[in-house]
Amino acid sequence: MREVAVVSFAQSPTTVEDARSEVEILQPVLHQAVERSGIAREQIGFTVSGSCDYLAGQPFAFVMGLEAVGAWPPIRESHVEMDGAWALYEAWARLQHGDIDAALVYAFGKSSTGDLPKVMTLQLDPYYLAPLWPDAISVAALQARALLDAGAHTERDMAEVAARSRRDAASNPNAQVSGDTSADALLQEPYVSTPLRAHDCPSAGDGSAAVVLAAGALAREVAERPVWIRGIDHRIEPHALGARDLTTSASTRIAAAAAGASSDKIDLAELYAPFSHQELILRDALGLNGQTAINPSGGALTANPMMVAGLIRIGEAASRIARGEADRGLAHATSGPCLQQNLVCVLEGE
Protein backbone atom coordinates (compact mmCIF):
# COMPACT_ATOMS: atom_id res chain seq x y z
CA MET A 1 0.00 0.00 0.00
CA ARG A 2 1.11 3.54 -0.74
CA GLU A 3 2.09 5.66 2.26
CA VAL A 4 -0.39 8.49 2.96
CA ALA A 5 -0.07 11.10 5.71
CA VAL A 6 -2.15 13.83 7.28
CA VAL A 7 -0.13 17.01 6.69
CA SER A 8 -2.57 19.68 7.86
CA PHE A 9 -5.84 20.15 9.73
CA ALA A 10 -8.12 23.09 10.42
CA GLN A 11 -11.52 23.46 12.04
CA SER A 12 -14.01 26.13 13.00
CA PRO A 13 -15.22 26.61 16.59
CA THR A 14 -18.39 24.67 17.30
CA THR A 15 -21.16 27.13 17.96
CA VAL A 16 -24.64 28.13 16.82
CA GLU A 17 -24.13 30.16 13.65
CA ASP A 18 -27.06 32.56 13.37
CA ALA A 19 -25.50 34.91 10.83
CA ARG A 20 -23.13 32.85 8.64
CA SER A 21 -24.10 30.36 5.93
CA GLU A 22 -22.42 26.97 5.50
CA VAL A 23 -20.19 28.43 2.78
CA GLU A 24 -19.11 31.29 5.05
CA ILE A 25 -18.34 28.84 7.87
CA LEU A 26 -16.35 26.61 5.53
CA GLN A 27 -14.31 29.04 3.45
CA PRO A 28 -11.75 30.24 6.05
CA VAL A 29 -11.22 26.68 7.27
CA LEU A 30 -10.40 25.45 3.76
CA HIS A 31 -7.94 28.28 3.24
CA GLN A 32 -6.23 27.54 6.58
CA ALA A 33 -5.89 23.82 5.83
CA VAL A 34 -4.39 24.38 2.37
CA GLU A 35 -2.05 27.14 3.59
CA ARG A 36 -0.82 25.05 6.54
CA SER A 37 -0.15 22.08 4.27
CA GLY A 38 2.50 23.91 2.26
CA ILE A 39 1.02 22.35 -0.89
CA ALA A 40 -0.04 24.58 -3.78
CA ARG A 41 -3.68 24.35 -4.77
CA GLU A 42 -2.76 23.15 -8.26
CA GLN A 43 -0.93 20.17 -6.68
CA ILE A 44 -4.10 18.95 -4.95
CA GLY A 45 -5.38 16.36 -7.38
CA PHE A 46 -8.60 15.34 -5.62
CA THR A 47 -11.19 17.09 -3.46
CA VAL A 48 -13.86 15.23 -1.49
CA SER A 49 -16.47 16.38 1.02
CA GLY A 50 -18.82 14.93 3.62
CA SER A 51 -22.14 16.49 4.59
CA CYS A 52 -25.88 15.81 4.84
CA ASP A 53 -28.50 17.38 2.61
CA TYR A 54 -31.16 16.79 5.27
CA LEU A 55 -29.54 19.41 7.51
CA ALA A 56 -30.03 22.06 4.84
CA GLY A 57 -33.44 20.70 3.89
CA GLN A 58 -32.80 20.64 0.14
CA PRO A 59 -31.40 18.17 -2.41
CA PHE A 60 -27.79 18.46 -3.57
CA ALA A 61 -27.08 21.04 -0.87
CA PHE A 62 -23.46 19.87 -0.84
CA VAL A 63 -22.92 21.54 -4.21
CA MET A 64 -23.05 24.92 -2.49
CA GLY A 65 -19.98 23.93 -0.49
CA LEU A 66 -17.98 24.02 -3.72
CA GLU A 67 -18.39 27.79 -3.69
CA ALA A 68 -16.00 27.80 -0.73
CA VAL A 69 -13.55 25.49 -2.52
CA GLY A 70 -13.48 27.33 -5.81
CA ALA A 71 -14.16 25.12 -8.80
CA TRP A 72 -12.03 27.03 -11.30
CA PRO A 73 -9.66 25.88 -12.64
CA PRO A 74 -11.69 22.64 -12.91
CA ILE A 75 -11.11 20.11 -10.11
CA ARG A 76 -11.70 16.39 -9.63
CA GLU A 77 -14.32 16.31 -6.91
CA SER A 78 -16.44 13.81 -5.01
CA HIS A 79 -18.91 13.80 -2.13
CA VAL A 80 -20.18 11.32 0.46
CA GLU A 81 -23.50 11.71 2.28
CA MET A 82 -21.68 10.81 5.49
CA ASP A 83 -19.44 12.26 8.15
CA GLY A 84 -16.23 13.70 6.74
CA ALA A 85 -14.25 10.75 8.13
CA TRP A 86 -15.71 8.64 5.32
CA ALA A 87 -14.72 11.31 2.83
CA LEU A 88 -11.17 10.96 4.16
CA TYR A 89 -11.38 7.21 3.58
CA GLU A 90 -12.33 7.85 -0.06
CA ALA A 91 -9.43 10.30 -0.43
CA TRP A 92 -7.01 7.77 1.08
CA ALA A 93 -8.26 5.12 -1.38
CA ARG A 94 -7.97 7.59 -4.29
CA LEU A 95 -4.34 8.34 -3.39
CA GLN A 96 -3.57 4.62 -3.62
CA HIS A 97 -4.05 4.87 -7.41
CA GLY A 98 -0.68 6.63 -7.64
CA ASP A 99 -1.49 9.27 -10.25
CA ILE A 100 -1.92 12.13 -7.73
CA ASP A 101 -0.01 13.00 -4.57
CA ALA A 102 -2.35 15.22 -2.54
CA ALA A 103 -6.03 15.42 -1.64
CA LEU A 104 -8.25 17.90 0.17
CA VAL A 105 -10.96 16.55 2.49
CA TYR A 106 -13.59 18.74 4.10
CA ALA A 107 -16.85 18.45 6.00
CA PHE A 108 -19.50 20.90 7.09
CA GLY A 109 -22.84 20.91 8.83
CA LYS A 110 -25.30 23.48 10.11
CA SER A 111 -27.76 21.57 12.25
CA SER A 112 -28.94 24.39 14.52
CA THR A 113 -31.57 25.47 11.99
CA GLY A 114 -33.68 22.38 12.74
CA ASP A 115 -34.50 19.93 15.52
CA LEU A 116 -31.50 17.59 15.17
CA PRO A 117 -32.79 14.74 17.40
CA LYS A 118 -35.93 14.56 15.23
CA VAL A 119 -34.05 14.93 11.95
CA MET A 120 -31.88 11.96 12.92
CA THR A 121 -35.02 9.82 13.17
CA LEU A 122 -34.90 9.66 9.37
CA GLN A 123 -31.93 7.27 9.71
CA LEU A 124 -34.11 4.61 11.29
CA ASP A 125 -35.76 1.64 9.61
CA PRO A 126 -38.57 3.20 7.52
CA TYR A 127 -41.06 0.37 8.10
CA TYR A 128 -40.91 -0.42 11.81
CA LEU A 129 -39.03 2.31 13.71
CA ALA A 130 -39.30 5.62 11.86
CA PRO A 131 -43.15 5.63 11.95
CA LEU A 132 -42.92 5.58 15.76
CA TRP A 133 -40.81 8.76 15.47
CA PRO A 134 -38.41 8.16 18.38
CA ASP A 135 -35.89 11.01 18.59
CA ALA A 136 -32.15 10.30 18.63
CA ILE A 137 -31.80 10.94 22.36
CA SER A 138 -34.56 8.46 23.20
CA VAL A 139 -32.97 5.83 20.97
CA ALA A 140 -29.59 6.41 22.64
CA ALA A 141 -31.28 6.14 26.04
CA LEU A 142 -32.52 2.66 25.11
CA GLN A 143 -28.92 1.68 24.37
CA ALA A 144 -27.68 3.21 27.63
CA ARG A 145 -30.33 1.35 29.61
CA ALA A 146 -29.35 -1.93 27.97
CA LEU A 147 -25.70 -1.27 28.86
CA LEU A 148 -26.48 -0.51 32.50
CA ASP A 149 -28.77 -3.53 32.81
CA ALA A 150 -25.93 -5.71 31.51
CA GLY A 151 -24.11 -4.83 34.73
CA ALA A 152 -20.63 -3.94 33.45
CA HIS A 153 -21.05 -0.15 33.82
CA THR A 154 -22.92 2.34 36.01
CA GLU A 155 -24.34 5.85 35.77
CA ARG A 156 -21.27 7.02 37.69
CA ASP A 157 -19.06 5.66 34.92
CA MET A 158 -21.06 7.74 32.45
CA ALA A 159 -20.80 10.86 34.64
CA GLU A 160 -17.04 10.40 34.96
CA VAL A 161 -16.75 10.33 31.15
CA ALA A 162 -18.68 13.60 30.94
CA ALA A 163 -16.70 15.27 33.74
CA ARG A 164 -13.34 14.32 32.21
CA SER A 165 -14.47 15.48 28.77
CA ARG A 166 -15.48 18.89 30.12
CA ARG A 167 -12.17 19.30 31.96
CA ASP A 168 -10.16 18.40 28.86
CA ALA A 169 -12.26 20.72 26.69
CA ALA A 170 -11.23 23.70 28.85
CA SER A 171 -7.97 23.87 26.84
CA ASN A 172 -9.73 23.47 23.48
CA PRO A 173 -10.84 26.82 22.00
CA ASN A 174 -13.07 25.01 19.50
CA ALA A 175 -15.19 23.24 22.12
CA GLN A 176 -18.74 24.29 22.82
CA VAL A 177 -19.04 23.06 26.44
CA SER A 178 -16.36 22.93 29.13
CA GLY A 179 -15.95 23.31 32.85
CA ASP A 180 -14.45 21.76 35.97
CA THR A 181 -17.49 19.73 37.04
CA SER A 182 -17.25 16.65 39.23
CA ALA A 183 -19.08 13.40 38.58
CA ASP A 184 -20.87 13.83 41.93
CA ALA A 185 -22.27 17.19 40.82
CA LEU A 186 -23.36 15.82 37.43
CA LEU A 187 -25.20 12.92 39.04
CA GLN A 188 -27.44 15.41 40.84
CA GLU A 189 -28.78 16.75 37.54
CA PRO A 190 -32.25 15.68 36.34
CA TYR A 191 -32.78 13.12 33.59
CA VAL A 192 -33.47 14.16 30.02
CA SER A 193 -34.45 10.64 28.96
CA THR A 194 -33.55 8.12 31.64
CA PRO A 195 -30.77 7.12 32.18
CA LEU A 196 -29.37 10.05 30.17
CA ARG A 197 -28.87 13.50 31.68
CA ALA A 198 -28.02 16.64 29.73
CA HIS A 199 -24.27 16.13 30.20
CA ASP A 200 -24.56 12.61 28.72
CA CYS A 201 -25.83 14.08 25.42
CA PRO A 202 -24.12 16.24 22.79
CA SER A 203 -25.12 19.83 22.18
CA ALA A 204 -26.25 20.83 18.71
CA GLY A 205 -23.66 22.98 16.99
CA ASP A 206 -22.54 24.16 13.59
CA GLY A 207 -19.06 23.84 12.19
CA SER A 208 -16.63 22.68 9.55
CA ALA A 209 -13.24 21.01 9.27
CA ALA A 210 -10.67 20.25 6.58
CA VAL A 211 -7.70 17.92 6.23
CA VAL A 212 -5.00 17.74 3.56
CA LEU A 213 -3.53 14.33 2.78
CA ALA A 214 -0.24 13.81 0.98
CA ALA A 215 1.50 10.68 -0.23
CA GLY A 216 5.07 9.47 0.15
CA ALA A 217 7.81 11.90 -0.80
CA LEU A 218 5.50 14.92 -0.96
CA ALA A 219 4.38 14.37 2.64
CA ARG A 220 7.99 14.23 3.82
CA GLU A 221 8.80 17.34 1.82
CA VAL A 222 6.07 19.57 3.25
CA ALA A 223 5.68 18.23 6.81
CA GLU A 224 8.31 18.31 9.53
CA ARG A 225 6.62 15.33 11.19
CA PRO A 226 4.20 13.58 8.81
CA VAL A 227 1.40 11.67 10.52
CA TRP A 228 1.02 8.46 8.55
CA ILE A 229 -2.22 6.56 8.19
CA ARG A 230 -0.95 3.10 9.12
CA GLY A 231 -4.35 1.48 8.77
CA ILE A 232 -7.96 2.47 8.14
CA ASP A 233 -11.13 0.42 7.90
CA HIS A 234 -14.88 0.78 8.38
CA ARG A 235 -17.68 -1.69 9.05
CA ILE A 236 -21.45 -1.61 9.54
CA GLU A 237 -23.91 -3.31 11.88
CA PRO A 238 -27.44 -4.49 10.95
CA HIS A 239 -29.86 -1.63 10.35
CA ALA A 240 -32.56 -3.03 12.64
CA LEU A 241 -31.78 -2.21 16.27
CA GLY A 242 -33.34 -5.45 17.45
CA ALA A 243 -31.01 -7.51 15.26
CA ARG A 244 -27.84 -6.58 17.15
CA ASP A 245 -26.45 -6.37 20.67
CA LEU A 246 -26.61 -2.68 21.57
CA THR A 247 -24.23 -3.14 24.52
CA THR A 248 -21.26 -3.99 22.29
CA SER A 249 -19.79 -2.72 19.02
CA ALA A 250 -18.70 -5.65 16.89
CA SER A 251 -18.15 -3.45 13.84
CA THR A 252 -15.69 -1.24 15.78
CA ARG A 253 -13.80 -4.30 16.98
CA ILE A 254 -13.57 -5.75 13.46
CA ALA A 255 -12.54 -2.42 11.89
CA ALA A 256 -9.86 -1.92 14.55
CA ALA A 257 -8.43 -5.38 13.88
CA ALA A 258 -8.38 -4.76 10.14
CA ALA A 259 -6.65 -1.39 10.67
CA GLY A 260 -3.95 -2.98 12.85
CA ALA A 261 -4.83 -1.13 16.03
CA SER A 262 -3.54 -3.91 18.29
CA SER A 263 -0.10 -4.23 16.66
CA ASP A 264 1.45 -1.73 19.09
CA LYS A 265 0.47 0.51 22.00
CA ILE A 266 -1.98 3.37 21.47
CA ASP A 267 -0.87 6.62 23.12
CA LEU A 268 -4.11 8.50 22.52
CA ALA A 269 -7.54 7.75 21.12
CA GLU A 270 -10.04 10.26 19.78
CA LEU A 271 -13.39 8.46 19.89
CA TYR A 272 -16.52 9.85 18.29
CA ALA A 273 -18.91 9.05 21.14
CA PRO A 274 -21.84 11.50 20.95
CA PHE A 275 -23.24 10.05 24.20
CA SER A 276 -21.25 9.28 27.34
CA HIS A 277 -22.22 5.60 27.50
CA GLN A 278 -21.01 5.11 23.91
CA GLU A 279 -17.46 5.93 24.97
CA LEU A 280 -17.68 3.04 27.44
CA ILE A 281 -18.85 0.69 24.67
CA LEU A 282 -16.10 1.85 22.32
CA ARG A 283 -13.37 1.53 24.93
CA ASP A 284 -14.43 -2.05 25.57
CA ALA A 285 -14.59 -2.86 21.84
CA LEU A 286 -11.14 -1.39 21.23
CA GLY A 287 -9.56 -2.91 24.33
CA LEU A 288 -8.24 0.46 25.52
CA ASN A 289 -6.72 0.61 28.97
CA GLY A 290 -5.53 3.27 31.39
CA GLN A 291 -2.32 3.82 29.39
CA THR A 292 -4.25 5.45 26.53
CA ALA A 293 -5.39 9.08 26.76
CA ILE A 294 -9.05 9.13 25.72
CA ASN A 295 -10.41 12.20 23.90
CA PRO A 296 -7.81 14.74 25.08
CA SER A 297 -9.66 17.33 22.97
CA GLY A 298 -12.83 16.87 25.01
CA GLY A 299 -14.48 14.74 22.36
CA ALA A 300 -17.92 14.93 20.80
CA LEU A 301 -19.63 15.47 24.17
CA THR A 302 -18.18 18.98 24.18
CA ALA A 303 -18.25 19.75 20.44
CA ASN A 304 -20.49 17.80 18.08
CA PRO A 305 -20.95 19.54 14.72
CA MET A 306 -23.03 17.04 12.78
CA MET A 307 -21.24 15.46 9.78
CA VAL A 308 -17.96 17.00 10.95
CA ALA A 309 -17.16 15.50 14.36
CA GLY A 310 -15.74 12.24 12.97
CA LEU A 311 -13.28 14.06 10.70
CA ILE A 312 -12.36 16.24 13.68
CA ARG A 313 -11.42 13.11 15.65
CA ILE A 314 -8.87 12.23 12.94
CA GLY A 315 -7.62 15.82 12.78
CA GLU A 316 -7.31 16.19 16.55
CA ALA A 317 -5.39 12.92 16.90
CA ALA A 318 -3.11 13.79 13.98
CA SER A 319 -2.43 17.29 15.33
CA ARG A 320 -1.25 15.95 18.68
CA ILE A 321 0.98 13.39 17.03
CA ALA A 322 2.41 16.05 14.70
CA ARG A 323 3.26 18.20 17.73
CA GLY A 324 5.10 15.28 19.34
CA GLU A 325 2.60 14.80 22.18
CA ALA A 326 2.17 11.16 21.11
CA ASP A 327 3.77 8.71 18.69
CA ARG A 328 0.82 6.48 17.83
CA GLY A 329 -2.87 7.20 18.01
CA LEU A 330 -6.27 5.95 17.04
CA ALA A 331 -9.20 7.93 15.65
CA HIS A 332 -12.75 6.65 15.48
CA ALA A 333 -15.86 7.90 13.70
CA THR A 334 -19.44 6.70 13.80
CA SER A 335 -22.65 7.24 11.88
CA GLY A 336 -26.20 6.04 12.34
CA PRO A 337 -28.18 5.16 15.48
CA CYS A 338 -26.50 3.39 18.39
CA LEU A 339 -23.04 3.15 16.78
CA GLN A 340 -24.38 1.52 13.61
CA GLN A 341 -21.42 2.33 11.31
CA ASN A 342 -17.88 2.67 12.61
CA LEU A 343 -14.54 3.72 11.12
CA VAL A 344 -11.14 3.23 12.77
CA CYS A 345 -7.98 5.00 11.64
CA VAL A 346 -4.54 4.23 13.09
CA LEU A 347 -2.08 7.14 12.94
CA GLU A 348 1.65 7.24 13.59
CA GLY A 349 4.22 10.01 13.59
CA GLU A 350 7.55 9.74 11.82
DRENMARPA-361987 format. One line per 3 residues: their letters; for each residue x, y, z of C-alpha. Coordinates in pm, 1 decimal. Each point is the difference from the previous one (the first is absolute). Layout:
BEGIN
A) X:Y:Z | ...
//
This chain:
BEGIN
MRE) 0.0:0.0:0.0 | 111.4:353.5:-74.2 | 98.1:212.7:299.9
VAV) -248.2:282.5:70.2 | 31.4:261.2:274.7 | -208.1:272.8:157.0
VSF) 202.2:318.0:-59.0 | -243.6:267.8:117.6 | -326.7:46.8:187.1
AQS) -228.8:293.4:68.8 | -340.0:36.9:161.6 | -248.6:267.2:95.8
PTT) -120.6:48.4:359.4 | -317.1:-194.5:70.9 | -277.4:246.7:66.1
VED) -347.6:99.8:-113.6 | 50.7:203.0:-317.1 | -293.3:239.7:-28.1
ARS) 156.7:234.9:-254.6 | 236.9:-205.6:-218.6 | -97.7:-248.7:-270.7
EVE) 167.9:-339.6:-42.8 | 223.1:145.8:-271.9 | 108.7:286.1:226.6
ILQ) 76.8:-245.2:281.7 | 198.9:-222.2:-233.4 | 204.1:242.7:-208.8
PVL) 256.3:120.3:260.0 | 52.3:-356.2:122.5 | 81.9:-122.8:-350.7
HQA) 246.2:282.5:-52.4 | 171.0:-74.4:334.2 | 33.8:-371.2:-74.8
VER) 150.2:56.0:-346.1 | 234.3:275.3:121.2 | 123.0:-208.4:295.7
SGI) 66.9:-296.9:-227.0 | 264.6:182.9:-201.3 | -147.4:-155.8:-314.9
ARE) -106.0:223.1:-288.9 | -364.2:-23.4:-99.5 | 91.8:-120.0:-348.5
QIG) 183.1:-298.5:157.4 | -316.6:-121.4:173.8 | -128.6:-259.1:-243.7
FTV) -321.4:-102.4:176.3 | -259.7:175.4:216.6 | -267.2:-185.9:196.2
SGS) -260.5:114.9:251.5 | -234.6:-145.0:259.5 | -332.6:155.8:96.8
CDY) -373.3:-68.0:25.3 | -262.8:157.4:-223.2 | -265.8:-59.1:266.6
LAG) 161.8:261.7:223.8 | -48.5:265.2:-266.7 | -341.1:-136.1:-95.6
QPF) 64.3:-5.5:-374.5 | 139.3:-247.7:-254.8 | 361.2:29.5:-116.0
AFV) 71.2:258.1:269.9 | 362.2:-117.0:3.2 | 54.1:166.5:-338.0
MGL) -13.2:338.6:172.5 | 307.1:-99.7:199.6 | 200.1:9.6:-322.5
EAV) -41.3:377.0:2.9 | 238.7:0.6:296.1 | 245.3:-231.1:-178.7
GAW) 6.5:184.4:-329.6 | -67.7:-221.7:-299.1 | 213.0:191.3:-249.5
PPI) 237.2:-114.7:-134.0 | -203.0:-324.3:-26.9 | 57.9:-252.6:279.8
RES) -59.0:-371.8:47.7 | -261.9:-8.9:272.0 | -212.3:-249.8:190.5
HVE) -247.0:-1.3:287.5 | -126.9:-247.4:259.3 | -331.9:39.4:182.1
MDG) 182.0:-90.1:320.7 | 223.6:145.0:266.2 | 321.2:144.0:-140.8
AWA) 197.9:-295.0:138.4 | -145.4:-211.5:-281.2 | 98.9:267.4:-249.0
LYE) 355.0:-35.0:133.4 | -21.0:-374.9:-57.9 | -94.9:64.1:-364.0
AWA) 290.1:244.9:-36.9 | 241.8:-253.7:150.6 | -125.1:-264.2:-245.9
RLQ) 29.0:246.1:-290.4 | 362.8:75.2:89.1 | 76.9:-371.3:-22.1
HGD) -47.5:24.5:-379.6 | 336.9:175.7:-22.6 | -81.1:264.2:-261.3
IDA) -43.1:286.6:252.4 | 191.0:86.8:315.4 | -234.1:222.0:203.7
ALV) -368.3:19.5:89.5 | -221.6:248.4:181.4 | -270.6:-134.7:231.6
YAF) -263.2:219.0:160.8 | -326.5:-29.7:190.0 | -264.4:245.1:109.0
GKS) -334.6:1.3:174.6 | -245.5:256.6:127.5 | -246.1:-191.1:214.2
STG) -118.0:281.8:226.6 | -262.8:108.9:-252.4 | -211.0:-309.7:74.4
DLP) -81.9:-245.1:278.0 | 299.2:-233.1:-34.8 | -128.3:-285.9:222.7
KVM) -313.8:-17.9:-216.2 | 187.4:37.8:-328.7 | 217.1:-297.8:97.0
TLQ) -314.4:-213.6:25.4 | 12.2:-16.1:-380.0 | 297.6:-238.5:33.6
LDP) -218.6:-266.9:158.3 | -164.4:-296.8:-167.6 | -281.1:156.2:-208.8
YYL) -249.1:-282.9:57.1 | 14.3:-79.4:371.8 | 188.7:272.9:189.2
APL) -26.9:331.3:-184.2 | -385.0:0.7:8.3 | 22.9:-4.7:381.1
WPD) 210.4:318.3:-28.8 | 240.7:-60.5:290.6 | 251.3:284.9:21.0
AIS) 374.3:-70.5:3.9 | 34.9:63.7:373.4 | -276.2:-247.8:84.5
VAA) 159.7:-263.4:-223.4 | 337.8:58.4:166.7 | -169.2:-26.8:340.4
LQA) -123.7:-348.5:-93.3 | 359.6:-97.5:-74.0 | 123.8:153.2:326.3
RAL) -265.0:-186.2:197.6 | 98.0:-328.0:-163.8 | 365.2:65.7:88.6
LDA) -78.2:76.1:364.0 | -228.5:-301.7:31.1 | 283.5:-218.7:-129.2
GAH) 182.8:88.6:321.8 | 347.4:88.7:-128.6 | -41.6:379.5:37.4
TER) -187.0:248.2:219.0 | -141.9:351.4:-24.2 | 306.7:117.4:192.2
DMA) 221.3:-136.5:-277.2 | -200.6:208.3:-246.6 | 26.7:312.1:218.5
EVA) 375.6:-46.1:32.1 | 29.0:-7.3:-380.4 | -193.4:327.4:-21.8
ARS) 198.1:166.4:280.5 | 336.0:-95.2:-153.3 | -112.8:116.3:-344.3
RRD) -100.4:341.0:135.7 | 330.3:41.1:183.8 | 201.3:-89.6:-310.3
AAS) -210.2:232.2:-216.5 | 102.7:297.7:215.4 | 325.9:16.9:-200.1
NPN) -175.4:-40.6:-336.8 | -110.6:335.2:-147.8 | -223.7:-180.4:-250.4
AQV) -211.6:-176.8:263.0 | -354.8:104.7:69.9 | -30.3:-123.3:361.3
SGD) 268.3:-13.0:269.0 | 40.8:38.1:372.4 | 149.6:-154.7:311.4
TSA) -303.4:-203.0:107.9 | 23.6:-308.6:218.1 | -183.1:-324.8:-64.3
DAL) -178.6:42.9:334.9 | -140.5:335.7:-111.3 | -108.4:-136.2:-338.4
LQE) -184.4:-290.3:160.3 | -224.5:249.0:179.9 | -134.0:134.4:-329.8
PYV) -347.0:-107.8:-120.2 | -52.8:-255.5:-274.3 | -68.5:103.8:-357.2
STP) -97.8:-351.9:-106.5 | 89.2:-251.6:267.9 | 278.4:-100.6:54.2
LRA) 140.2:293.4:-200.8 | 50.2:344.3:151.4 | 84.5:314.5:-195.6
HDC) 375.0:-51.2:47.2 | -28.5:-351.9:-148.0 | -127.3:146.6:-329.8
PSA) 170.4:216.4:-262.7 | -99.1:358.6:-61.1 | -113.5:100.7:-347.4
GDG) 259.3:214.7:-171.5 | 111.6:118.6:-340.4 | 348.2:-32.3:-140.2
SAA) 243.3:-116.0:-263.9 | 339.2:-167.5:-27.7 | 256.7:-75.2:-269.2
VVL) 296.9:-234.0:-35.2 | 269.5:-17.1:-266.8 | 147.9:-341.0:-78.2
AAG) 328.1:-52.7:-180.3 | 174.5:-312.8:-120.3 | 356.8:-121.1:37.5
ALA) 274.1:243.7:-94.2 | -231.4:301.6:-16.0 | -112.0:-55.3:359.7
REV) 360.9:-13.9:117.7 | 81.3:311.1:-200.0 | -273.1:223.3:142.9
AER) -38.7:-134.6:356.6 | 263.4:8.1:271.8 | -169.2:-298.0:165.7
PVW) -242.4:-174.7:-238.4 | -279.7:-190.8:171.7 | -38.1:-321.2:-197.4
IRG) -324.0:-189.8:-35.4 | 126.8:-345.9:92.3 | -339.9:-162.0:-34.6
IDH) -360.7:98.1:-63.4 | -317.4:-205.0:-23.7 | -374.3:37.0:48.5
RIE) -280.6:-247.8:67.0 | -377.2:8.4:48.4 | -245.8:-170.5:234.3
PHA) -352.9:-117.7:-93.1 | -242.0:286.6:-60.4 | -270.5:-140.6:229.7
LGA) 78.0:82.4:362.4 | -155.5:-324.1:117.7 | 232.9:-205.7:-218.8
RDL) 317.3:92.3:189.7 | 138.5:21.0:351.2 | -15.4:368.8:90.4
TTS) 237.6:-45.5:294.8 | 296.7:-85.2:-222.7 | 147.7:126.7:-327.5
AST) 108.7:-292.5:-213.0 | 55.2:220.2:-304.7 | 245.9:220.5:193.7
RIA) 189.3:-305.8:120.5 | 23.0:-144.6:-352.4 | 102.4:333.0:-156.5
AAA) 268.6:49.5:265.5 | 142.3:-346.3:-66.4 | 5.6:62.7:-374.7
AGA) 172.5:337.1:53.8 | 270.6:-159.1:217.9 | -88.4:184.7:318.0
SSD) 129.2:-278.0:225.6 | 343.6:-32.3:-162.7 | 154.8:250.2:242.6
KID) -97.8:224.0:291.3 | -245.2:286.5:-53.5 | 111.6:324.4:165.9
LAE) -324.3:188.0:-60.3 | -343.1:-74.8:-140.2 | -249.5:250.7:-134.1
LYA) -335.5:-179.6:11.1 | -313.0:138.6:-159.7 | -239.0:-79.6:285.1
PFS) -292.8:245.0:-19.4 | -139.7:-145.5:324.7 | 198.9:-77.0:314.3
HQE) -97.2:-368.0:16.1 | 120.6:-48.5:-358.6 | 355.9:81.5:105.6
LIL) -22.1:-288.5:247.2 | -117.7:-235.0:-276.8 | 275.7:115.5:-235.7
RDA) 272.7:-31.6:261.5 | -105.7:-358.0:63.6 | -16.6:-81.2:-373.0
LGL) 345.4:146.9:-61.4 | 158.0:-151.6:310.4 | 131.5:337.0:118.7
NGQ) 152.1:15.0:345.2 | 119.6:266.2:242.5 | 321.1:55.0:-200.7
TAI) -193.6:163.0:-285.1 | -114.3:362.5:22.9 | -365.4:5.7:-104.7
NPS) -136.2:306.6:-182.0 | 260.4:253.7:118.7 | -185.1:259.3:-211.4
GGA) -317.7:-45.8:204.0 | -164.8:-213.8:-265.3 | -344.2:19.2:-155.3
LTA) -170.4:54.0:336.2 | 145.2:351.2:1.7 | -7.0:76.9:-373.9
NPM) -224.7:-195.0:-236.0 | -45.3:173.9:-336.2 | -208.1:-249.8:-194.4
MVA) 178.2:-158.0:-299.7 | 328.6:154.2:116.7 | 80.3:-150.6:341.0
GLI) 141.9:-325.7:-138.6 | 245.5:182.6:-227.3 | 92.4:217.6:298.2
RIG) 93.5:-312.6:196.4 | 255.3:-88.2:-270.2 | 124.8:358.4:-16.8
EAA) 30.9:37.2:377.6 | 192.5:-326.6:35.1 | 227.9:86.9:-292.4
SRI) 67.9:349.7:135.4 | 117.7:-133.4:334.6 | 223.3:-256.3:-165.1
ARG) 142.8:266.1:-232.8 | 85.5:214.7:303.6 | 183.5:-291.5:160.2
EAD) -249.5:-48.4:283.9 | -43.0:-363.8:-106.9 | 159.4:-244.8:-241.7
RGL) -294.5:-223.0:-86.4 | -369.1:71.2:18.1 | -340.0:-124.2:-96.3
AHA) -292.9:198.0:-139.3 | -355.3:-128.2:-17.2 | -310.4:124.9:-178.1
TSG) -358.5:-120.4:10.4 | -321.5:54.1:-191.8 | -354.5:-119.7:46.0
PCL) -198.1:-88.1:313.6 | 168.1:-176.9:291.3 | 345.5:-24.1:-161.1
QQN) -133.8:-162.7:-317.1 | 295.9:80.6:-229.8 | 354.4:34.3:129.3
LVC) 334.1:104.5:-149.1 | 339.7:-48.8:165.6 | 316.1:177.2:-113.5
VLE) 343.8:-76.8:145.0 | 246.8:290.4:-15.0 | 372.3:9.8:64.9
GE) 257.2:277.5:0.7 | 333.3:-27.5:-177.4
//
